[in-house]
Amino acid sequence: MSKQITVRLPDELVEFMDQLVDANKASSRASVVARAMERERRRELAARDLALLAAHGEPDDLDGLAAAAGGTVLSDLD
C-alpha cells in the first residue's frame, strides 16, 4: 500500500532528483524520496542500537542486548 503526499523541497534537491532520473539512476522522483526515507529509517534503527549498546555496555555475548532490544517498541517504524 502507498499514500500520496505533497512535499516542498528546495529547487536544488528537485534538480538533483531530476538528474538521477535522467541518468536512469532512479525511476522517478518518488523512488528517490522513498529510497532516502528508507535510508533515514535504517539510520534511526542504527541509532537506537547504539543507544542500547551505550546503556548496557559491551556484553561478553549478545544476551543482554537481545533482552533489552526485545522490549523495544518499533511500531512507529512500520
N, CA, C and O atoms as a printed pandas DataFrame, in Angstrom:
     atom_number atom_name residue_name chain_id  residue_number  x_coord  y_coord  z_coord
0              1         N          MET        A               1    0.849   -1.177    0.000
1              2        CA          MET        A               1    0.000    0.000    0.000
2              3         C          MET        A               1    0.892    1.237    0.000
3              4         O          MET        A               1    1.984    1.218    0.568
4              5         N          SER        A               2    0.445    2.270   -0.613
5              6        CA          SER        A               2    1.182    3.528   -0.607
6              7         C          SER        A               2    0.194    4.675   -0.472
7              8         O          SER        A               2   -0.996    4.538   -0.754
8              9         N          LYS        A               3    0.720    5.802   -0.035
9             10        CA          LYS        A               3   -0.078    7.020    0.091
10            11         C          LYS        A               3    0.585    8.127   -0.701
11            12         O          LYS        A               3    1.811    8.223   -0.765
12            13         N          GLN        A               4   -0.227    8.941   -1.288
13            14        CA          GLN        A               4    0.288   10.088   -1.999
14            15         C          GLN        A               4    0.368   11.255   -1.029
15            16         O          GLN        A               4   -0.587   11.552   -0.312
16            17         N          ILE        A               5    1.536   11.921   -1.017
17            18        CA          ILE        A               5    1.729   13.083   -0.155
18            19         C          ILE        A               5    2.298   14.224   -0.989
19            20         O          ILE        A               5    2.782   14.023   -2.103
20            21         N          THR        A               6    2.229   15.392   -0.438
21            22        CA          THR        A               6    2.808   16.568   -1.086
22            23         C          THR        A               6    3.909   17.099   -0.195
23            24         O          THR        A               6    3.709   17.301    1.002
24            25         N          VAL        A               7    5.071   17.326   -0.780
25            26        CA          VAL        A               7    6.189   17.901   -0.033
26            27         C          VAL        A               7    6.775   19.060   -0.824
27            28         O          VAL        A               7    6.717   19.092   -2.053
28            29         N          ARG        A               8    7.333   19.999   -0.100
29            30        CA          ARG        A               8    8.049   21.110   -0.735
30            31         C          ARG        A               8    9.533   20.891   -0.492
31            32         O          ARG        A               8    9.964   20.676    0.641
32            33         N          LEU        A               9   10.305   20.948   -1.566
33            34        CA          LEU        A               9   11.745   20.764   -1.473
34            35         C          LEU        A               9   12.445   21.930   -2.146
35            36         O          LEU        A               9   11.903   22.541   -3.067
36            37         N          PRO        A              10   13.646   22.237   -1.688
37            38        CA          PRO        A              10   14.413   23.296   -2.352
38            39         C          PRO        A              10   14.680   22.932   -3.822
39            40         O          PRO        A              10   14.809   21.760   -4.178
40            41         N          ASP        A              11   14.757   23.960   -4.647
41            42        CA          ASP        A              11   14.967   23.748   -6.084
42            43         C          ASP        A              11   16.166   22.852   -6.371
43            44         O          ASP        A              11   16.102   22.002   -7.259
44            45         N          GLU        A              12   17.266   23.033   -5.623
45            46        CA          GLU        A              12   18.475   22.251   -5.911
46            47         C          GLU        A              12   18.271   20.758   -5.631
47            48         O          GLU        A              12   18.882   19.922   -6.298
48            49         N          LEU        A              13   17.426   20.411   -4.661
49            50        CA          LEU        A              13   17.143   18.999   -4.419
50            51         C          LEU        A              13   16.279   18.406   -5.527
51            52         O          LEU        A              13   16.481   17.263   -5.937
52            53         N          VAL        A              14   15.326   19.183   -6.004
53            54        CA          VAL        A              14   14.486   18.708   -7.113
54            55         C          VAL        A              14   15.336   18.535   -8.368
55            56         O          VAL        A              14   15.171   17.562   -9.104
56            57         N          GLU        A              15   16.236   19.469   -8.609
57            58        CA          GLU        A              15   17.132   19.351   -9.765
58            59         C          GLU        A              15   18.001   18.105   -9.647
59            60         O          GLU        A              15   18.235   17.406  -10.633
60            61         N          PHE        A              16   18.482   17.831   -8.429
61            62        CA          PHE        A              16   19.287   16.633   -8.207
62            63         C          PHE        A              16   18.467   15.375   -8.479
63            64         O          PHE        A              16   18.951   14.445   -9.124
64            65         N          MET        A              17   17.239   15.344   -7.992
65            66        CA          MET        A              17   16.370   14.196   -8.251
66            67         C          MET        A              17   16.163   14.015   -9.743
67            68         O          MET        A              17   16.226   12.894  -10.248
68            69         N          ASP        A              18   15.915   15.107  -10.453
69            70        CA          ASP        A              18   15.701   15.035  -11.896
70            71         C          ASP        A              18   16.950   14.518  -12.611
71            72         O          ASP        A              18   16.843   13.782  -13.591
72            73         N          GLN        A              19   18.124   14.898  -12.129
73            74        CA          GLN        A              19   19.372   14.395  -12.715
74            75         C          GLN        A              19   19.487   12.883  -12.528
75            76         O          GLN        A              19   19.916   12.172  -13.436
76            77         N          LEU        A              20   19.104   12.397  -11.348
77            78        CA          LEU        A              20   19.135   10.952  -11.096
78            79         C          LEU        A              20   18.187   10.213  -12.039
79            80         O          LEU        A              20   18.528    9.160  -12.579
80            81         N          VAL        A              21   17.000   10.775  -12.227
81            82        CA          VAL        A              21   16.024   10.154  -13.123
82            83         C          VAL        A              21   16.529   10.198  -14.559
83            84         O          VAL        A              21   16.446    9.204  -15.280
84            85         N          ASP        A              22   17.053   11.350  -14.977
85            86        CA          ASP        A              22   17.558   11.489  -16.349
86            87         C          ASP        A              22   18.718   10.538  -16.634
87            88         O          ASP        A              22   18.882   10.070  -17.761
88            89         N          ALA        A              23   19.525   10.254  -15.603
89            90        CA          ALA        A              23   20.677    9.360  -15.764
90            91         C          ALA        A              23   20.290    7.890  -15.540
91            92         O          ALA        A              23   21.154    7.016  -15.462
92            93         N          ASN        A              24   18.994    7.637  -15.439
93            94        CA          ASN        A              24   18.490    6.277  -15.187
94            95         C          ASN        A              24   19.030    5.664  -13.902
95            96         O          ASN        A              24   19.176    4.445  -13.808
96            97         N          LYS        A              25   19.326    6.501  -12.913
97            98        CA          LYS        A              25   19.760    6.021  -11.608
98            99         C          LYS        A              25   18.571    5.905  -10.653
99           100         O          LYS        A              25   18.697    5.394   -9.540
100          101         N          ALA        A              26   17.426    6.386  -11.106
101          102        CA          ALA        A              26   16.170    6.272  -10.354
102          103         C          ALA        A              26   15.047    6.268  -11.372
103          104         O          ALA        A              26   15.160    6.857  -12.447
104          105         N          SER        A              27   13.960    5.596  -11.017
105          106        CA          SER        A              27   12.854    5.513  -11.969
106          107         C          SER        A              27   11.931    6.724  -11.922
107          108         O          SER        A              27   11.226    7.015  -12.887
108          109         N          SER        A              28   11.941    7.434  -10.779
109          110        CA          SER        A              28   11.061    8.599  -10.635
110          111         C          SER        A              28   11.503    9.429   -9.432
111          112         O          SER        A              28   12.323    8.992   -8.625
112          113         N          ARG        A              29   10.958   10.601   -9.331
113          114        CA          ARG        A              29   11.203   11.420   -8.139
114          115         C          ARG        A              29   10.731   10.696   -6.889
115          116         O          ARG        A              29   11.392   10.719   -5.850
116          117         N          ALA        A              30    9.582   10.056   -7.008
117          118        CA          ALA        A              30    9.022    9.337   -5.856
118          119         C          ALA        A              30    9.977    8.234   -5.391
119          120         O          ALA        A              30   10.119    8.007   -4.189
120          121         N          SER        A              31   10.623    7.557   -6.323
121          122        CA          SER        A              31   11.547    6.491   -5.935
122          123         C          SER        A              31   12.770    7.060   -5.223
123          124         O          SER        A              31   13.315    6.420   -4.324
124          125         N          VAL        A              32   13.206    8.253   -5.614
125          126        CA          VAL        A              32   14.330    8.904   -4.931
126          127         C          VAL        A              32   13.934    9.244   -3.495
127          128         O          VAL        A              32   14.703    9.008   -2.564
128          129         N          VAL        A              33   12.750    9.788   -3.320
129          130        CA          VAL        A              33   12.278   10.141   -1.978
130          131         C          VAL        A              33   12.116    8.879   -1.135
131          132         O          VAL        A              33   12.520    8.863    0.028
132          133         N          ALA        A              34   11.535    7.828   -1.696
133          134        CA          ALA        A              34   11.338    6.580   -0.957
134          135         C          ALA        A              34   12.681    5.989   -0.531
135          136         O          ALA        A              34   12.825    5.522    0.599
136          137         N          ARG        A              35   13.651    6.010   -1.424
137          138        CA          ARG        A              35   14.982    5.481   -1.096
138          139         C          ARG        A              35   15.628    6.302    0.018
139          140         O          ARG        A              35   16.250    5.742    0.920
140          141         N          ALA        A              36   15.485    7.606   -0.040
141          142        CA          ALA        A              36   16.037    8.466    1.015
142          143         C          ALA        A              36   15.368    8.195    2.357
143          144         O          ALA        A              36   16.034    8.190    3.393
144          145         N          MET        A              37   14.066    7.970    2.347
145          146        CA          MET        A              37   13.349    7.688    3.589
146          147         C          MET        A              37   13.740    6.324    4.156
147          148         O          MET        A              37   13.833    6.170    5.374
148          149         N          GLU        A              38   13.969    5.338    3.296
149          150        CA          GLU        A              38   14.431    4.029    3.771
150          151         C          GLU        A              38   15.794    4.158    4.430
151          152         O          GLU        A              38   16.047    3.525    5.455
152          153         N          ARG        A              39   16.669    4.963    3.858
153          154        CA          ARG        A              39   17.986    5.191    4.474
154          155         C          ARG        A              39   17.832    5.860    5.833
155          156         O          ARG        A              39   18.527    5.503    6.784
156          157         N          GLU        A              40   16.935    6.817    5.928
157          158        CA          GLU        A              40   16.711    7.502    7.199
158          159         C          GLU        A              40   16.162    6.542    8.241
159          160         O          GLU        A              40   16.538    6.611    9.412
160          161         N          ARG        A              41   15.269    5.642    7.819
161          162        CA          ARG        A              41   14.734    4.655    8.755
162          163         C          ARG        A              41   15.855    3.744    9.265
163          164         O          ARG        A              41   15.917    3.452   10.459
164          165         N          ARG        A              42   16.737    3.295    8.371
165          166        CA          ARG        A              42   17.862    2.448    8.797
166          167         C          ARG        A              42   18.797    3.212    9.729
167          168         O          ARG        A              42   19.338    2.634   10.672
168          169         N          ARG        A              43   18.992    4.501    9.475
169          170        CA          ARG        A              43   19.842    5.319   10.344
170          171         C          ARG        A              43   19.241    5.411   11.743
171          172         O          ARG        A              43   19.955    5.311   12.740
172          173         N          GLU        A              44   17.935    5.601   11.810
173          174        CA          GLU        A              44   17.246    5.667   13.106
174          175         C          GLU        A              44   17.381    4.351   13.867
175          176         O          GLU        A              44   17.641    4.354   15.070
176          177         N          LEU        A              45   17.208    3.238   13.179
177          178        CA          LEU        A              45   17.352    1.941   13.828
178          179         C          LEU        A              45   18.775    1.738   14.333
179          180         O          LEU        A              45   18.974    1.213   15.429
180          181         N          ALA        A              46   19.750    2.141   13.559
181          182        CA          ALA        A              46   21.145    2.023   13.990
182          183         C          ALA        A              46   21.409    2.907   15.211
183          184         O          ALA        A              46   22.137    2.508   16.119
184          185         N          ALA        A              47   20.821    4.102   15.234
185          186        CA          ALA        A              47   20.990    4.986   16.391
186          187         C          ALA        A              47   20.376    4.362   17.640
187          188         O          ALA        A              47   20.938    4.484   18.729
188          189         N          ARG        A              48   19.238    3.699   17.500
189          190        CA          ARG        A              48   18.632    3.002   18.643
190          191         C          ARG        A              48   19.524    1.871   19.129
191          192         O          ARG        A              48   19.687    1.669   20.332
192          193         N          ASP        A              49   20.104    1.132   18.179
193          194        CA          ASP        A              49   21.022    0.056   18.559
194          195         C          ASP        A              49   22.224    0.603   19.324
195          196         O          ASP        A              49   22.633    0.030   20.334
196          197         N          LEU        A              50   22.786    1.703   18.849
197          198        CA          LEU        A              50   23.922    2.312   19.539
198          199         C          LEU        A              50   23.541    2.780   20.933
199          200         O          LEU        A              50   24.326    2.638   21.870
200          201         N          ALA        A              51   22.346    3.334   21.080
201          202        CA          ALA        A              51   21.895    3.778   22.398
202          203         C          ALA        A              51   21.759    2.590   23.348
203          204         O          ALA        A              51   22.111    2.686   24.523
204          205         N          LEU        A              52   21.248    1.473   22.835
205          206        CA          LEU        A              52   21.152    0.266   23.673
206          207         C          LEU        A              52   22.526   -0.216   24.095
207          208         O          LEU        A              52   22.736   -0.572   25.255
208          209         N          LEU        A              53   23.466   -0.230   23.154
209          210        CA          LEU        A              53   24.820   -0.648   23.494
210          211         C          LEU        A              53   25.449    0.289   24.520
211          212         O          LEU        A              53   26.122   -0.164   25.446
212          213         N          ALA        A              54   25.233    1.581   24.358
213          214        CA          ALA        A              54   25.797    2.555   25.296
214          215         C          ALA        A              54   25.188    2.387   26.683
215          216         O          ALA        A              54   25.891    2.513   27.686
216          217         N          ALA        A              55   23.911    2.110   26.748
217          218        CA          ALA        A              55   23.226    1.979   28.033
218          219         C          ALA        A              55   23.585    0.684   28.750
219          220         O          ALA        A              55   23.597    0.638   29.981
220          221         N          HIS        A              56   23.875   -0.357   27.995
221          222        CA          HIS        A              56   24.107   -1.663   28.596
222          223         C          HIS        A              56   25.553   -2.120   28.498
223          224         O          HIS        A              56   25.874   -3.249   28.868
224          225         N          GLY        A              57   26.414   -1.266   28.010
225          226        CA          GLY        A              57   27.818   -1.642   27.897
226          227         C          GLY        A              57   28.037   -2.675   26.821
227          228         O          GLY        A              57   27.127   -3.031   26.072
228          229         N          GLU        A              58   29.255   -3.144   26.762
229          230        CA          GLU        A              58   29.596   -4.171   25.789
230          231         C          GLU        A              58   29.556   -5.526   26.473
231          232         O          GLU        A              58   30.499   -5.895   27.173
232          233         N          PRO        A              59   28.481   -6.265   26.281
233          234        CA          PRO        A              59   28.382   -7.571   26.928
234          235         C          PRO        A              59   29.351   -8.569   26.287
235          236         O          PRO        A              59   29.780   -8.401   25.145
236          237         N          ASP        A              60   29.680   -9.607   27.050
237          238        CA          ASP        A              60   30.538  -10.660   26.508
238          239         C          ASP        A              60   29.846  -11.385   25.364
239          240         O          ASP        A              60   30.498  -11.888   24.448
240          241         N          ASP        A              61   28.544  -11.433   25.424
241          242        CA          ASP        A              61   27.777  -12.017   24.333
242          243         C          ASP        A              61   26.576  -11.099   24.084
243          244         O          ASP        A              61   26.497  -10.028   24.686
244          245         N          LEU        A              62   25.681  -11.473   23.250
245          246        CA          LEU        A              62   24.577  -10.598   22.879
246          247         C          LEU        A              62   23.303  -10.859   23.678
247          248         O          LEU        A              62   22.254  -10.310   23.343
248          249         N          ASP        A              63   23.366  -11.682   24.727
249          250        CA          ASP        A              63   22.164  -11.977   25.505
250          251         C          ASP        A              63   21.566  -10.726   26.129
251          252         O          ASP        A              63   20.352  -10.528   26.090
252          253         N          GLY        A              64   22.413   -9.882   26.702
253          254        CA          GLY        A              64   21.919   -8.659   27.328
254          255         C          GLY        A              64   21.294   -7.717   26.316
255          256         O          GLY        A              64   20.251   -7.117   26.574
256          257         N          LEU        A              65   21.929   -7.591   25.177
257          258        CA          LEU        A              65   21.396   -6.716   24.130
258          259         C          LEU        A              65   20.075   -7.280   23.599
259          260         O          LEU        A              65   19.128   -6.532   23.356
260          261         N          ALA        A              66   20.018   -8.587   23.422
261          262        CA          ALA        A              66   18.790   -9.196   22.917
262          263         C          ALA        A              66   17.645   -8.981   23.897
263          264         O          ALA        A              66   16.516   -8.713   23.486
264          265         N          ALA        A              67   17.928   -9.097   25.183
265          266        CA          ALA        A              67   16.883   -8.881   26.191
266          267         C          ALA        A              67   16.397   -7.437   26.165
267          268         O          ALA        A              67   15.196   -7.181   26.244
268          269         N          ALA        A              68   17.326   -6.497   26.054
269          270        CA          ALA        A              68   16.939   -5.078   26.018
270          271         C          ALA        A              68   16.189   -4.762   24.731
271          272         O          ALA        A              68   15.184   -4.052   24.763
272          273         N          ALA        A              69   16.651   -5.268   23.620
273          274        CA          ALA        A              69   16.010   -4.993   22.324
274          275         C          ALA        A              69   14.634   -5.641   22.254
275          276         O          ALA        A              69   13.743   -5.126   21.579
276          277         N          GLY        A              70   14.450   -6.751   22.935
277          278        CA          GLY        A              70   13.167   -7.427   22.928
278          279         C          GLY        A              70   12.063   -6.585   23.498
279          280         O          GLY        A              70   10.898   -6.777   23.151
280          281         N          GLY        A              71   12.400   -5.648   24.372
281          282        CA          GLY        A              71   11.392   -4.770   24.962
282          283         C          GLY        A              71   11.238   -3.451   24.241
283          284         O          GLY        A              71   10.457   -2.599   24.666
284          285         N          THR        A              72   11.980   -3.266   23.145
285          286        CA          THR        A              72   11.947   -2.016   22.400
286          287         C          THR        A              72   10.801   -2.038   21.401
287          288         O          THR        A              72   10.731   -2.932   20.557
288          289         N          VAL        A              73    9.902   -1.065   21.489
289          290        CA          VAL        A              73    8.761   -0.984   20.582
290          291         C          VAL        A              73    9.191   -0.234   19.332
291          292         O          VAL        A              73    9.705    0.882   19.417
292          293         N          LEU        A              74    8.985   -0.836   18.190
293          294        CA          LEU        A              74    9.361   -0.229   16.909
294          295         C          LEU        A              74    8.154    0.035   16.019
295          296         O          LEU        A              74    8.303    0.210   14.810
296          297         N          SER        A              75    6.964    0.063   16.604
297          298        CA          SER        A              75    5.754    0.213   15.806
298          299         C          SER        A              75    5.724    1.527   15.033
299          300         O          SER        A              75    5.052    1.622   14.006
300          301         N          ASP        A              76    6.443    2.538   15.510
301          302        CA          ASP        A              76    6.469    3.814   14.793
302          303         C          ASP        A              76    7.240    3.728   13.505
303          304         O          ASP        A              76    7.188    4.657   12.699
304          305         N          LEU        A              77    7.959    2.639   13.280
305          306        CA          LEU        A              77    8.752    2.485   12.053
306          307         C          LEU        A              77    8.092    1.556   11.048
307          308         O          LEU        A              77    8.674    1.261   10.004
308          309         N          ASP        A              78    6.897    1.095   11.346
309          310        CA          ASP        A              78    6.188    0.219   10.410
310          311         C          ASP        A              78    5.736    0.976    9.208
311          312         O          ASP        A              78    5.121    0.400    8.311
